[in-house]
Every structure is written in structure tokens, then in C-alpha cells.
């Protein structure tokens, strides 16, 4: 009988302190997330120093709770996976040092994980991956189309040249005077509107899979300022609907074109913006119509969590990749250098 592989995941790259235990890279046994949103909301964004301090306060309790919920002890584990980068360096170091201490004390292998790889592998907690596949990664700091021929193989097909989609959502939300994080609030307003302001679609050069959302963001801001100067009443719902329609159409269209060109068997969505209802519906409707398998994680696996880190770490551990106790935080770590 083959022994199950049990991996503890730790995630502290930004403003969530999380720990999770995953079996065989695809089954969540426990998943604990301590969010800091309320602490950062009044600043309109994440304050790195505050995030780091919260991680220091929470990480031990979160680890203990993950073990408690799983009804496991450290000697039941096979490895410890932790986010190595990218992220806020002070926040990353809290998780990394907690993982090092835990792994050293319990004589467990340590596996450094790329944060975006974690978001991609959140889909493995839903259903098995079928290669070749295309991953649309959409978050506050990343918007990328990634081709995977096999586990641990990442090829960049397209990326944002300026603002990431989630970053544009937050900036537009700020202009609309919506709370942080702005994405869920814009998504809600967009679904309340029967009309949408016509904002541009930024396609870039013919055949390009890259993205640009800075011009769209500026278009929304200019519309708002011009309307205010003319004394016109602004319909926030229509603005949100128009902005979201532009983002969703560009993301969906480019992903579909890439999926056809590379003849993939599966398309997956990953990252915080993959929780957006408008984007999820557009992608699902499009790929069902095209007969291409589409997977998107449930909402709790789209935002930062440690189950996705454990899932990605399980794959790398099975491939024989481990990290040393000299591992350090890599805030600018690229997915394509991570092996």
C-alpha cells in the first residue's frame, strides 16, 4: 500500500497569515487563514510594516490551528512548503523563518514555493490537471497567460505591461470612493446596473497576448473628472459595469485565442481576480461553448491561502525538489526561474 504524502503549507506573502495541510497534493485536510483586511482598509491598501507585525502575532497560532483541525502531529507530516516569493519581503520572511524553525525542529524537508505557482495549483485541489493547459493568472500584482506542458513547467505567453487587472480594479474603486479591496465592490456594482459606460478595449499589437490596463484606468478617471467638472450626476453602477466589461472582454478574448493557438486540453483561472463573478461567467460560458475544459477554484481558494502552497509544494517535493535552510525571501522571484 502506497503511503499518503502529507504536506504542511505556510503562506505570508502579503496580508493573509495562512497554514494548511494537504494530502497527496489534491485533498485539503485543514485550511486556516487569518486575514488583515480590516487593519489595512483605513489606509486604502496594504501597509508592509503593519502586515509583517500581524504575521509575527498570528503565524504560530495559525500553524497550531491547522494541525489541530487536521488532528495531526508534526511526525505525521512529510514536508513543509512555504511561499518563497514574490511578495512583501518583510511578510515573506515571517513565513519562511516559521517554516524553517518548524522543519528543523521536526526534521522535515523544506520546499520553497512560488506564490503564483500556488495560485495555479489551487486548481489541482478542484480536479486533476490535463496537459497541455493554459493558466490565466489575474491578481492585484499579476496578469499573465502561462502555458504548462507538464507539472512544474511554465512558459510565459503574455503579461501585463503596466497595471495588473487587480491593481486597476483597486485604483478605479478608489475614484468611485469604494472601500479596499475594490474588486468585490466593483463586481457587485457592475451586477446592479442595466447600463454600462463605453470604455476602450486595449488590444495592443495584432497577435499580442500582453495586457495593458493603465489606459483603461485613466479613461475611467478622466470620465469621472470631466463629469464632475460639468456638474453631471455620475452613475457608479454604470461606470463599474463599463470598466468591468472592458477588463473581462480583453482577458477572455486573449485567453481564448491562446487556447486555440496552443491546442490546450484545459484552461484554468487563478488569482484573486478569478473570484470576480463577471470574469468567471465569461470564461466558463466561452470555454463551454468551445468545448475546452475550464476550471476555476472556489472563492476561498482564489484569494491567498496556504492550501495552494501545499498543493504546489507537494508536486515539487514529489519531483525531488527541496530547499536548504539558507532559503531567503525573494520579493521579485519570477515564476519561470522557479524549479
C-alpha distance (Angstrom), angle and dihedral (degrees) to the residues before:
residue distance angle dihedral
X1 . . .
X2 3.83 . .
X3 3.81 113.4 .
X4 3.80 117.0 -122.0
X5 3.79 115.6 -112.1
X6 3.82 110.8 -126.5
X7 3.81 118.3 -166.2
X8 3.80 129.6 -176.9
X9 3.81 113.6 -145.4
X10 3.82 126.2 -157.9
X11 3.83 124.4 -168.4
X12 3.83 126.2 -176.2
X13 3.82 103.8 141.6
X14 3.81 96.5 127.1
X15 3.81 132.6 -12.7
X16 3.81 103.3 -26.8
X17 3.80 123.5 81.8
X18 3.80 105.5 -155.6
X19 3.78 141.9 169.6
X20 3.79 129.2 179.0
X21 3.77 140.4 171.5
X22 3.81 117.2 -141.9
X23 3.79 130.3 -173.3
X24 3.83 119.7 -140.8
X25 3.79 92.0 -16.4
X26 3.80 94.0 -75.1
X27 3.81 110.8 61.0
X28 3.80 123.7 72.1
X29 3.80 112.6 -142.6
X30 3.80 95.8 173.0
X31 3.79 134.2 -3.2
X32 3.81 123.5 -174.3
X33 3.81 124.3 179.5
X34 3.80 126.6 179.3
X35 3.80 108.5 -165.6
X36 3.81 125.4 -154.7
X37 3.82 97.5 -165.2
X38 3.80 94.0 117.3
X39 3.82 90.8 53.8
X40 3.81 93.8 51.9
X41 3.80 99.5 36.0
X42 3.80 94.8 86.7
X43 3.82 90.1 56.0
X44 3.81 93.8 50.7
X45 3.81 92.0 -123.1
X46 3.78 145.1 22.4
X47 3.82 116.5 -54.6
X48 3.85 106.3 -152.6
X49 3.81 97.3 -147.8
X50 3.81 92.3 49.9
X51 3.82 90.5 46.8
X52 3.81 91.9 52.9
X53 3.79 92.9 49.0
X54 3.79 91.8 50.8
X55 3.82 90.8 50.4
X56 3.81 90.2 53.7
X57 3.80 89.9 52.5
X58 3.80 96.1 44.9
X59 3.81 110.2 32.9
X60 3.83 98.9 82.6
X61 3.82 93.2 46.5
X62 3.81 92.0 46.8
X63 3.83 91.4 50.9
X64 3.79 91.9 49.0
X65 3.81 91.3 48.0
X66 3.82 92.2 51.1
X67 3.81 90.7 53.6
X68 3.80 91.3 44.7
X69 3.82 94.0 51.0
X70 3.81 90.2 48.2
X71 3.82 90.8 46.9
X72 3.80 88.2 -131.5
X73 3.79 139.4 130.6
X74 3.81 126.7 -143.6
X75 3.81 92.0 -99.5
X76 3.83 88.8 61.8
X77 3.81 89.4 65.8
X78 3.81 128.6 89.1
X79 3.81 100.5 -164.4
X80 3.80 145.8 -7.2
X81 3.83 118.6 -125.4
X82 3.79 121.3 -166.3
X83 3.80 136.5 176.7
X84 3.82 106.8 -98.7
X85 3.82 95.6 179.2
X86 2.94 172.3 34.6
X87 3.79 105.4 31.3
X88 3.79 143.1 77.2
X89 3.79 104.7 -29.8
X90 3.81 95.1 -139.3
X91 3.79 91.2 49.5
X92 3.83 93.1 45.9
X93 3.80 91.8 52.5
X94 3.81 92.7 57.5
X95 3.80 92.5 56.9
X96 3.80 94.0 40.4
X97 3.79 94.0 51.5
X98 3.80 91.7 45.1
X99 3.82 89.1 51.2
X100 3.82 91.9 47.1
X101 3.80 92.3 50.3
X102 3.79 92.6 46.9
X103 3.82 93.6 46.0
X104 3.83 93.1 45.9
X105 3.81 94.3 47.0
X106 3.80 92.0 49.5
X107 3.84 98.6 35.5
X108 3.81 93.4 -119.4
X109 3.82 128.9 149.6
X110 3.81 115.9 -104.2
X111 3.83 122.8 -136.7
X112 3.81 122.5 -168.1
X113 3.81 112.5 -148.5
X114 3.80 132.3 -160.8
X115 3.81 109.4 -123.1
X116 3.82 94.9 -134.2
X117 3.80 91.3 47.4
X118 3.79 84.6 56.5
X119 3.80 91.5 54.7
X120 3.81 89.8 49.5
X121 3.81 92.6 49.2
X122 3.80 91.6 50.4
X123 3.81 82.0 84.1
X124 3.81 90.6 62.7
X125 3.80 86.7 64.4
X126 3.83 86.7 62.2
X127 3.82 102.6 42.7
X128 3.83 138.9 -26.6
X129 3.79 118.3 -73.1
X130 3.80 117.8 -113.7
X131 3.80 116.6 -152.7
X132 2.93 138.0 -103.2
X133 3.79 91.2 40.1
X134 3.77 137.8 163.0
X135 3.80 122.0 -136.0
X136 3.80 121.5 -157.9
X137 3.81 104.8 -157.7
X138 3.82 113.0 -164.1
X139 3.79 121.6 171.2
X140 3.78 143.3 128.0
X141 3.80 92.6 -77.2
X142 3.80 104.4 21.9
X143 3.79 139.3 52.8
X144 3.79 111.4 171.1
X145 3.78 142.9 145.4
X146 3.81 109.5 -140.4
X147 3.81 127.2 -170.2
X148 3.81 116.9 -149.5
X149 3.81 120.8 -167.5
X150 3.81 91.8 176.7
X151 3.80 143.0 -13.8
X152 3.79 111.7 -49.9
X153 3.82 92.7 9.4
X154 3.82 114.2 119.7
X155 3.81 127.7 177.6
X156 3.80 120.1 -179.2
X157 3.81 111.3 -130.5
X158 3.81 99.7 167.6
X159 3.79 139.8 -6.9
X160 3.78 141.1 178.0
X161 3.79 116.8 -84.4
X162 3.79 94.3 -157.4
X163 3.81 131.2 -8.6
X164 3.79 117.0 23.1
X165 3.80 114.6 -128.9
X166 3.81 93.4 -106.2
X167 3.80 91.0 47.9
X168 3.81 90.2 53.1
X169 3.82 89.6 49.8
X170 3.81 91.2 53.7
X171 3.83 93.4 47.4
X172 3.81 93.1 48.6
X173 3.81 90.2 46.0
X174 3.80 89.5 54.1
X175 3.81 90.7 55.4
X176 3.81 89.1 48.8
X177 3.84 87.6 51.4
X178 3.81 92.4 -119.1
X179 3.83 122.8 152.2
X180 3.81 123.8 -99.3
X181 2.99 126.6 -67.1
X182 3.81 89.9 46.3
X183 3.80 101.6 -170.8
X184 3.82 99.2 79.9
X185 3.81 91.8 45.3
X186 3.82 93.9 51.4
X187 3.82 89.6 46.7
X188 3.82 89.7 52.3
X189 3.81 93.8 47.9
X190 3.80 91.8 46.6
X191 3.80 90.4 57.3
X192 3.82 91.0 50.7
X193 3.82 93.8 58.9
X194 3.80 129.8 85.0
X195 3.80 91.3 -169.9
X196 3.80 132.4 52.2
X197 3.80 131.3 -158.9
X198 3.81 110.3 -121.0
X199 3.80 107.4 -113.6
X200 3.83 124.5 173.2
X201 3.80 126.4 -92.0
X202 3.80 111.3 -135.1
X203 3.82 107.9 -145.7
X204 3.84 100.0 161.6
X205 3.83 118.2 -161.0
X206 3.82 120.0 -4.6
X207 3.79 109.5 -87.0
X208 3.82 94.6 14.5
X209 3.79 118.9 137.8
X210 3.80 92.4 -165.9
X211 3.80 122.6 111.2
X212 3.79 135.4 -140.0
X213 3.80 122.7 -172.5
X214 3.80 100.3 161.8
X215 3.82 92.8 87.8
X216 3.79 91.7 48.9
X217 3.80 90.8 49.7
X218 3.81 89.9 50.0
X219 3.81 90.8 48.3
X220 3.81 90.7 55.1
X221 3.80 92.2 46.6
X222 3.83 91.6 48.5
X223 3.80 91.0 49.0
X224 3.80 90.3 52.5
X225 3.81 94.2 47.1
X226 3.81 94.1 46.3
X227 3.80 92.0 48.9
X228 3.81 91.2 49.7
X229 3.82 91.9 49.3
X230 3.81 90.6 51.9
X231 3.79 90.3 48.0
X232 3.81 91.9 -118.9
X233 3.78 121.3 154.3
X234 3.80 112.0 -111.0
X235 3.80 121.1 -140.6
X236 3.86 103.9 -147.7
X237 3.80 91.7 -167.6
X238 3.81 92.3 55.7
X239 3.81 91.4 46.6
X240 3.81 91.3 49.9
X241 3.81 91.7 46.7
X242 3.81 92.5 49.8
X243 3.80 93.7 47.2
X244 3.80 93.6 46.6
X245 3.80 92.5 45.9
X246 3.81 90.2 56.6
X247 3.82 94.3 47.9
X248 3.80 93.8 45.8
X249 3.81 95.0 46.5
X250 3.81 93.6 51.6
X251 3.82 94.2 44.6
X252 3.80 93.0 47.2
X253 3.81 96.7 43.6
X254 3.80 95.7 49.4
X255 3.80 93.0 44.7
X256 3.81 90.9 50.7
X257 3.80 92.6 49.1
X258 3.82 91.1 49.6
X259 3.81 92.1 46.9
X260 3.80 90.3 55.0
X261 3.80 94.9 44.5
X262 3.81 94.1 50.2
X263 3.83 94.1 38.3
X264 3.79 94.0 -133.0
X265 3.80 124.6 -175.5
X266 3.79 95.1 -145.7
X267 3.80 140.1 23.7
X268 3.79 120.0 -157.3
X269 3.80 132.2 -172.7
X270 3.79 121.3 -144.6
X271 3.79 140.2 176.4
X272 3.79 136.7 47.8
X273 3.81 95.4 -62.0
X274 3.82 88.4 56.6
X275 3.82 83.7 77.6
X276 3.82 88.8 67.3
X277 3.82 109.2 114.7
X278 3.78 94.4 -147.2
X279 3.80 93.5 52.3
X280 3.81 94.0 43.4
X281 3.81 92.1 52.4
X282 3.80 93.9 45.2
X283 3.81 93.3 50.3
X284 3.80 93.7 43.3
X285 3.81 94.2 48.4
X286 3.81 92.0 45.5
X287 3.79 97.8 49.9
X288 3.79 95.1 40.4
X289 3.81 87.1 55.4
X290 3.82 90.5 48.4
X291 3.81 92.8 47.3
X292 3.81 93.0 -121.0
X293 3.81 118.3 136.5
X294 3.81 110.6 -110.3
X295 3.80 126.7 -166.8
X296 3.79 130.9 -177.1
X297 3.82 124.9 172.0
X298 3.81 122.5 -117.6
X299 3.80 113.7 -92.5
X300 3.81 95.7 -96.0
X301 3.82 90.1 57.9
X302 3.83 94.7 48.0
X303 3.80 94.9 65.1
X304 3.82 120.0 62.0
X305 3.80 112.8 -63.2
X306 3.80 138.8 148.4
X307 3.82 97.8 -122.5
X308 3.81 88.9 74.2
X309 3.83 90.1 50.1
X310 3.80 90.6 50.9
X311 3.82 90.5 48.0
X312 3.82 93.3 52.0
X313 3.81 90.7 41.1
X314 3.81 90.6 52.7
X315 3.81 90.8 57.2
X316 3.80 93.0 48.7
X317 3.82 92.4 44.9
X318 3.80 90.3 51.6
X319 3.82 88.4 51.6
X320 3.81 88.8 54.4
X321 3.82 97.7 -107.1
X322 3.80 114.9 141.3
X323 3.80 134.5 158.8
X324 3.78 132.0 -127.5
X325 3.79 128.9 -122.1
X326 3.82 86.5 -103.8
X327 3.82 89.9 71.6
X328 3.80 112.2 133.3
X329 3.80 134.9 -170.8
X330 3.82 113.6 -85.6
X331 3.82 108.7 -162.4
X332 3.83 92.3 179.3
X333 3.81 97.2 41.0
X334 3.82 113.2 147.8
X335 3.76 122.7 -140.8
X336 3.80 91.8 -133.1
X337 3.81 93.6 59.0
X338 3.81 92.5 49.4
X339 3.79 113.8 101.5
